[in-house]
Amino acid sequence: MTDVAFDRAVADPAPVQPASRPNLDKGFNPLTMILFFGILAAGLLFVAYSIYVDVNATGTRVTTYLPYILLFVALLIALGFEFVNGFHDTANAVATVIYTHSLPAEVAVMWSGFFNFLGVLLSSGAVAFGIVSLLPVELILQVGSSAGFAMVFALLIAAILWNLGTWFFGLPASSSHTLIGSIIGVGVANAVMRGRDGTSGVDWSKATEIGYALLLSPLFGFICAAVLLLVLKFIVRNPALYAAPEGNKAPPLWIRGLLIATCTGVSFAHGSNDGQKGMGLIMLILIGTVPTAYALNRALPESQVAQFQKTSDAASRVIAAKGAGHSIIGDPRPAVTQYIALHQINEGTYPSLAVLVKDVGDQVAKYGTLNKVPAEAVGNTRNDMYMTSEAIRFLMKDKENDLNKEEIATLNAYKGSLDAATKFIPNWVKIAVAIALGLGTMIGWKRIVVTVGEKIGKSHLTYAQGASAELVAAATIGAADVFGLPVSTTHVLSSGVAGTMAANGSGLQWSTIRNLLMAWVLTLPCAIMLSATLYVIFSRIF
């Protein structure tokens, strides 16, 4: 086809059968519902059995069931967060394949749910504790206390409430930003309740990154998807790709394969990334309620414990050298905790950290392996390891640390040994989160999918528009994982669809765009206020 003919065909396509709305109202087969509740019940039983086995392996005698009741409630709330998380982020994967008739709605949702499930199971767990590290250190160290439970309940319930509210109105908000806003709210409330400036309870560098992401993600998605569509029009001269589907007609095989591939990739990446946030919080709950079984990685092989001693000795020498000429009397922990909270090096930072590193090394050497640490000492050993790891993490980022490359490498190796002992995810936790996220993906998808597919642009989504928006979303997830960027694929995909509509001259439904932008702008402040309020309330109840 000549360029002139192509331009005419795109601008004034021949009359065709209008695109039909995909069938989104197909009811559930009773067998499907039985299977759903069967999987749910099996998952809960598996969780209960796994906890029983893990606790029984430590030889701990159960004298009261109150911690286990609190644990059960907290786990239900944490898994509920992952379940609701699936409501929102299904649209990232399936909206384009459904509205381009690449897959029937029920098949697309099941396909996405399965790859979300698989993504969680095969995830590394590295992201899980990144969320936890945003929490106030004093609350993490006292996670088994009443303040710790107030923190966990407040941030999870606040995140669930905001996610449910935006889902109910069909607004695709970011679950990650909601959770981080909830964490910031708890940090602010905790600092104010302790008589400190509210800003001291928050990692504001991370909060600033998230704020920029909220502003830039929609612009990035809009511009990149629009440009990609225009590039496609220039390279691929096939008018059928830039018109709405004819009736229920599926797209050409190659673009259908591309859309299904990006749907699969986005689903898998969502599971492997977002699923880990729930894992980190569940581990925090387990550490607080059943420290004997989950505070330390008792499965760590003896070879790694021996390696820990080597990295500990090397790190101790580096830190002691930096603190030479200064000494401390008494407990080093308050000074280390203060440095973690304020990120300010003073004359007591290095000598206090040197003493703490030596104490941790002595504790591990005393018992030989982590599975021999007695129940009454597990919590203290874990807290010392966590504090040391966090102090080193901030020390690596501190421009005033005056460390050379060799010293940084030594401390990083030691931090890796500490994290191997304290930051681990049992397989049953991965399976439980995978089930919750997978089932949520299959249940609550429709509201957000309708918004993305029907309410952003004024015309039906074309094949090329769907492919452009989905490719940008998939590339964004890849970039976020590689570079650690706090972008929201929910924002990128929704704004990407808007960008393709604008580039195609299809027009935008501005009432929907305004509602989306309002929800995105309000996510952080509303989550902060919700969690802060709930934390104050729960602190007085527990």
C-alpha positions in Angstrom: 0.0 0.0 0.0 1.4 3.5 -0.9 1.9 6.1 1.8 -1.0 8.2 0.4 -3.3 5.2 0.4 -2.3 4.3 3.9 -2.9 7.8 5.2 -6.3 7.9 3.6 -7.2 4.5 5.0 -6.2 5.5 8.5 -7.9 8.9 8.3 -11.1 7.6 6.6 -11.4 3.9 7.0 -14.0 2.0 5.0 -17.3 1.2 6.8 -17.0 -1.9 8.9 -19.0 -3.8 11.5 -18.7 -1.7 14.7 -16.5 -3.1 17.4 -18.5 -5.0 20.0 -18.0 -4.6 23.7 -16.3 -7.8 25.1 -18.5 -10.0 27.2 -17.6 -9.0 30.8 -20.7 -10.3 32.4 -20.3 -14.0 32.1 -21.3 -15.4 35.5 -19.3 -17.8 37.5 -19.9 -21.5 37.1 -20.9 -23.0 40.5 -18.0 -25.4 40.1 -15.6 -22.4 39.9 -17.0 -21.0 43.1 -16.5 -24.3 44.9 -13.0 -24.5 43.5 -12.3 -20.9 44.7 -13.4 -21.5 48.3 -11.7 -24.9 48.3 -8.4 -23.3 47.4 -9.0 -20.6 50.0 -9.7 -23.2 52.7 -6.7 -25.3 51.7 -4.5 -22.3 51.8 -5.5 -21.3 55.3 -5.1 -24.9 56.5 -1.7 -25.0 54.9 -0.6 -21.8 56.7 -1.8 -23.1 60.1 -0.1 -26.4 59.6 3.2 -24.8 58.5 3.3 -22.5 61.5 2.6 -25.5 63.8 5.5 -27.5 62.2 7.9 -24.5 62.4 7.1 -23.8 66.1 7.2 -27.5 67.0 10.6 -27.8 65.4 12.0 -25.2 67.9 10.9 -27.3 70.9 9.0 -24.4 72.4 6.2 -25.2 74.8 3.0 -23.3 74.1 1.7 -21.8 77.3 -0.8 -19.3 75.9 -2.7 -19.1 72.6 -3.1 -15.3 72.7 -0.1 -14.6 70.4 -1.4 -17.2 67.9 -4.8 -15.6 67.8 -3.2 -12.2 67.1 -1.0 -13.9 64.6 -4.0 -15.4 62.8 -5.9 -12.1 62.7 -2.8 -10.2 61.4 -2.1 -12.8 58.8 -5.7 -12.6 57.5 -5.3 -8.8 57.2 -2.0 -9.1 55.5 -3.3 -11.7 53.0 -6.4 -9.6 52.6 -4.2 -6.7 51.5 -2.6 -8.9 48.8 -6.1 -10.1 47.8 -7.3 -6.5 47.3 -4.0 -5.7 45.6 -5.0 -8.1 42.8 -8.2 -6.2 42.2 -6.3 -3.2 41.0 -3.3 -4.5 39.1 -5.2 -7.1 37.0 -6.1 -4.2 34.7 -2.4 -3.6 34.0 -2.2 -7.0 32.3 -5.6 -7.9 30.9 -7.5 -4.7 29.9 -5.8 -4.5 26.5 -6.0 -8.2 25.6 -9.7 -8.1 26.5 -10.7 -5.0 24.6 -8.7 -6.0 21.5 -10.4 -9.4 21.6 -7.1 -11.1 21.9 -8.4 -13.3 24.7 -11.9 -13.8 26.2 -12.3 -12.0 29.5 -12.6 -15.1 31.6 -9.5 -16.7 29.9 -7.5 -13.5 30.2 -8.2 -13.2 33.9 -7.4 -16.8 34.7 -4.2 -16.6 32.6 -3.2 -13.4 34.5 -4.0 -14.9 37.9 -1.9 -18.0 37.1 1.2 -15.9 36.1 0.7 -13.6 39.1 0.7 -16.8 41.3 3.9 -18.1 39.5 5.6 -14.7 39.8 5.2 -14.7 43.6 6.4 -18.3 43.9 9.6 -17.6 41.9 10.4 -14.2 43.4 13.7 -13.7 45.1 12.4 -12.0 48.3 14.8 -9.0 47.9 12.0 -6.5 47.6 10.1 -7.8 50.6 12.4 -6.2 53.2 12.8 -3.0 51.3 9.3 -2.0 52.3 10.0 -3.1 55.9 13.1 -0.9 56.1 10.9 2.2 55.6 9.2 1.6 59.0 10.5 3.4 62.1 13.4 1.3 63.6 12.1 1.5 67.2 8.8 -0.1 66.1 10.5 -2.9 64.1 12.7 -3.7 67.1 9.5 -3.9 69.3 7.3 -5.5 66.7 6.0 -8.1 69.2 4.8 -5.3 71.5 1.4 -3.5 71.5 2.9 -0.7 69.5 4.2 -3.2 67.0 0.8 -4.7 66.5 -0.8 -1.2 66.3 1.7 -0.4 63.6 1.0 -3.5 61.5 -2.8 -3.3 61.8 -2.9 0.4 61.1 -0.8 0.4 57.9 -2.5 -2.7 56.5 -6.1 -1.7 57.2 -5.4 1.9 55.9 -4.0 0.4 52.6 -6.9 -2.0 52.2 -9.5 0.8 52.8 -8.0 3.1 50.2 -7.5 0.3 47.7 -11.1 -0.8 48.2 -12.4 2.8 47.9 -10.6 3.5 44.6 -11.5 0.0 43.3 -15.2 0.6 44.1 -15.2 3.8 41.9 -13.2 2.0 39.2 -10.1 4.2 39.7 -6.8 2.4 39.0 -4.7 3.7 41.9 -1.2 2.4 42.8 -1.2 -0.2 45.6 2.5 0.3 46.2 2.1 4.0 46.7 -0.9 3.4 49.0 1.2 1.0 51.2 4.1 3.4 51.3 1.8 6.3 52.3 0.4 4.1 55.1 4.0 3.4 56.3 4.8 7.1 56.3 1.6 7.8 58.3 2.6 5.3 61.0 6.1 6.8 61.1 4.8 10.4 61.5 2.2 9.4 64.2 4.8 7.3 66.1 7.2 10.2 66.1 4.6 12.8 67.3 3.4 10.4 70.0 6.9 10.1 71.3 7.3 13.9 71.6 9.5 14.2 68.5 9.2 16.2 65.3 6.8 14.3 63.0 9.4 14.4 60.2 11.9 12.3 62.2 9.8 9.2 61.7 10.0 9.2 58.0 12.7 8.4 55.4 12.0 11.6 53.4 14.5 10.9 50.7 12.4 7.8 49.8 9.1 9.8 50.2 10.5 12.5 47.8 11.3 9.8 45.2 7.7 8.5 45.5 6.4 12.1 45.1 8.4 12.6 41.9 7.1 9.2 40.7 3.5 10.2 41.3 4.1 13.3 39.1 6.3 11.8 36.4 4.8 8.3 35.9 1.6 9.5 34.2 3.6 11.9 32.0 6.1 9.1 31.1 3.3 6.7 30.2 1.3 9.3 28.2 4.3 10.5 26.2 6.0 7.1 25.6 2.8 5.3 24.5 1.8 8.2 22.2 5.3 8.3 20.6 5.4 4.5 20.2 2.0 4.5 18.5 3.2 7.2 16.0 6.4 5.3 15.4 4.3 2.1 14.7 2.1 4.1 12.2 5.3 5.2 10.4 6.9 1.7 10.3 3.9 -0.7 10.0 1.7 0.4 7.2 -1.3 -1.7 7.9 -4.6 0.3 8.4 -6.3 -2.6 10.2 -4.0 -2.2 13.2 -5.1 1.4 13.8 -8.8 0.8 13.6 -11.2 -0.6 16.2 -11.7 -4.4 16.0 -14.5 -5.5 13.6 -17.2 -7.1 15.9 -15.5 -9.8 17.9 -12.8 -10.3 15.4 -9.3 -11.2 16.9 -6.3 -9.1 15.9 -3.7 -10.4 13.4 -1.7 -13.3 14.8 1.6 -11.4 15.4 0.0 -8.6 17.3 -2.2 -11.0 19.2 0.9 -12.9 20.2 2.6 -9.6 21.3 -0.4 -8.6 23.4 -0.7 -12.0 25.1 3.1 -12.0 25.7 3.0 -8.6 27.3 0.0 -9.6 29.4 2.0 -12.6 30.6 5.1 -10.6 31.3 3.2 -7.9 33.2 1.3 -10.5 35.3 4.4 -12.4 36.2 6.4 -9.2 37.0 3.5 -7.9 39.1 3.5 -11.1 41.1 7.2 -11.2 41.6 7.4 -7.5 42.6 4.1 -6.5 44.4 3.7 -9.9 46.0 6.9 -9.4 47.9 5.5 -6.4 49.8 3.0 -8.6 51.5 5.8 -11.2 52.3 7.9 -8.6 54.1 4.9 -7.5 56.3 4.0 -11.1 57.0 7.6 -11.8 58.1 7.4 -8.8 60.4 4.2 -10.2 61.9 5.8 -13.7 62.4 8.9 -12.2 64.0 6.7 -10.3 66.4 4.4 -13.1 67.4 6.6 -16.3 67.0 10.2 -15.1 67.3 11.5 -18.5 68.3 10.6 -19.9 64.9 11.0 -16.8 62.6 13.4 -14.2 64.1 16.5 -16.0 62.8 17.0 -18.2 59.8 17.5 -21.5 61.6 18.0 -23.3 58.2 21.2 -21.3 57.5 23.9 -24.0 56.9 27.0 -24.1 59.1 29.2 -23.1 56.2 27.5 -19.8 56.0 27.7 -19.3 59.8 31.5 -19.9 59.5 31.6 -17.3 56.7 29.6 -14.9 59.0 32.4 -15.1 61.5 35.0 -14.1 58.9 33.0 -11.2 57.5 32.2 -10.1 61.1 35.9 -10.0 62.1 36.8 -8.0 59.0 33.9 -5.5 59.5 34.8 -5.1 63.2 38.4 -4.1 62.3 37.2 -1.5 59.7 34.6 0.1 62.0 36.9 0.0 65.1 39.6 1.8 63.0 37.2 4.5 62.1 36.3 5.0 65.8 39.9 4.9 67.1 40.5 7.5 69.8 36.9 7.3 71.1 35.4 4.9 73.5 31.9 4.3 74.9 30.7 3.2 78.3 27.5 1.1 78.7 25.0 0.0 76.1 26.0 0.9 72.4 22.5 0.3 71.1 20.9 3.7 71.8 23.6 5.5 69.9 23.3 3.1 66.9 19.5 3.4 67.0 19.8 7.2 67.0 22.1 7.1 64.0 19.6 4.9 62.1 16.7 7.3 62.9 18.6 10.6 62.2 21.3 9.5 59.7 23.8 11.8 61.3 27.4 10.6 62.1 28.8 11.9 65.4 31.8 10.9 67.5 29.9 8.1 69.1 28.6 6.4 65.9 31.7 4.4 64.9 32.7 3.2 68.4 29.2 2.3 69.3 28.7 0.3 66.1 32.1 -1.4 66.6 31.0 -2.6 70.0 27.6 -3.8 68.6 29.4 -5.7 65.7 31.6 -7.4 68.3 28.6 -8.3 70.5 26.8 -9.9 67.5 29.9 -11.9 66.6 30.3 -13.1 70.1 26.7 -14.2 70.3 26.9 -16.2 67.1 30.3 -17.7 68.1 28.9 -18.7 71.5 26.1 -20.9 70.0 27.9 -22.1 66.9 24.8 -22.2 64.7 21.6 -20.2 64.6 19.4 -23.1 65.3 21.1 -23.5 68.7 20.3 -20.0 69.9 18.0 -20.4 72.9 14.5 -19.1 72.7 15.0 -16.4 75.3 18.0 -15.0 73.3 16.5 -15.2 69.8 14.8 -11.8 69.9 17.8 -9.9 71.2 20.2 -11.5 68.8 17.9 -10.8 65.8 17.4 -7.1 66.9 21.2 -6.6 67.2 21.7 -8.1 63.8 18.9 -5.9 62.3 20.3 -2.7 63.9 23.8 -3.5 62.7 22.6 -4.2 59.1 20.5 -1.0 59.0 23.3 1.1 60.4 25.7 -0.2 57.7 23.1 0.4 55.0 22.8 4.1 55.9 26.5 4.3 56.4 27.1 3.2 52.8 24.7 6.0 51.6 26.2 8.7 53.9 28.5 11.1 52.0 30.4 11.8 55.2 31.4 8.2 55.9 35.0 8.6 54.7 35.2 4.9 53.7 37.3 3.7 50.7 36.2 1.1 48.2 37.9 -1.8 50.0 36.2 -0.9 53.3 32.9 -0.5 51.6 33.2 -3.9 50.1 34.1 -5.4 53.5 31.1 -3.9 55.2 28.8 -4.9 52.3 30.0 -8.5 52.6 29.2 -8.4 56.4 25.8 -6.9 55.7 25.1 -9.7 53.3 25.9 -12.2 56.1 23.6 -10.4 58.5 20.7 -10.3 56.0 21.1 -14.0 55.3 20.5 -14.6 59.0 17.5 -12.3 59.4 15.9 -11.6 56.1 14.5 -14.8 54.8 11.1 -16.0 53.4 9.8 -19.5 54.2 8.2 -21.3 51.2 4.8 -21.4 52.9 4.7 -17.6 53.1 5.3 -17.4 49.3 2.6 -19.9 48.6 0.1 -18.1 50.9 0.7 -14.8 49.3 0.7 -16.3 45.8 -2.8 -17.8 46.5 -4.1 -14.5 47.9 -2.8 -12.4 45.0 -3.8 -14.9 42.3 -7.4 -15.2 43.7 -7.7 -11.5 44.0 -6.6 -11.1 40.4 -9.4 -13.4 39.3 -12.2 -11.9 41.4 -12.0 -8.1 41.5 -10.8 -7.3 38.0 -13.9 -6.0 36.2 -14.3 -2.4 37.6 -10.8 -1.3 36.8 -10.7 -3.1 33.4 -13.9 -1.3 32.3 -12.3 2.1 33.3 -9.1 1.4 31.3 -10.9 -0.2 28.3 -14.0 2.1 28.0 -13.8 5.3 30.0 -10.4 6.9 29.2 -10.8 7.4 25.4 -13.9 8.3 23.4 -13.5 5.4 21.0 -12.8 1.7 21.2 -9.2 0.7 21.8 -7.4 -0.4 18.7 -4.9 -3.2 18.3 -1.9 -0.8 18.0 -3.1 1.3 20.9 -3.3 -1.7 23.2 0.1 -3.0 22.1 1.7 0.5 22.6 0.3 1.0 26.1 1.1 -2.6 27.2 4.7 -2.5 25.8 5.3 0.8 27.7 3.9 -0.8 30.9 6.0 -3.9 30.5 9.2 -1.9 29.8 8.5 0.3 32.8 8.3 -2.7 35.1 11.6 -4.0 33.7 13.3 -0.6 34.3 11.8 -0.3 37.8 13.3 -3.7 38.7 16.7 -3.0 37.2 17.2 0.6 38.5 15.1 0.5 41.6 12.7 3.2 40.4 9.5 3.7 42.4 7.3 4.1 39.3 3.7 2.8 39.2 2.8 0.6 36.3 -0.9 1.3 37.1 -0.3 5.0 36.4 1.9 4.2 33.3 -0.7 1.9 31.7 -3.7 4.1 32.3 -1.9 7.3 31.1 -0.4 5.2 28.2 -3.9 4.4 27.0 -4.8 8.1 27.3 -1.6 8.9 25.3 -2.5 6.6 22.5 -6.0 8.0 22.3 -4.6 11.5 22.0 -2.0 10.5 19.4 -4.7 8.7 17.4 -7.0 11.7 17.6 -9.6 9.6 19.3 -10.4 12.1 22.0 -10.4 11.7 25.8 -13.1 11.5 28.4 -12.0 14.3 30.6 -14.3 13.5 33.5 -12.5 10.2 33.9 -9.1 11.7 33.5 -9.8 14.3 36.2 -11.0 11.5 38.6 -7.9 9.5 37.9 -5.5 12.4 38.5 -7.4 13.3 41.7 -7.1 9.8 43.0 -3.4 9.6 42.2 -2.7 13.0 43.8 -4.7 12.0 46.9 -3.2 8.5 47.3 -0.3 9.5 49.5 -1.9 12.2 51.8 -5.1 10.1 52.3 -3.1 6.9 53.1 -0.9 8.9 55.4 -3.9 10.4 57.3 -5.7 7.1 57.4 -2.8 5.1 58.8 -1.8 7.8 61.3 -5.3 8.0 62.7 -5.6 4.2 62.9 -2.2 4.0 64.6 -3.3 6.4 67.3 -6.5 4.5 67.9 -4.9 1.1 67.9 -2.1 2.3 70.2 -4.8 3.1 72.8 -6.6 -0.2 72.3 -3.7 -2.7 72.4 
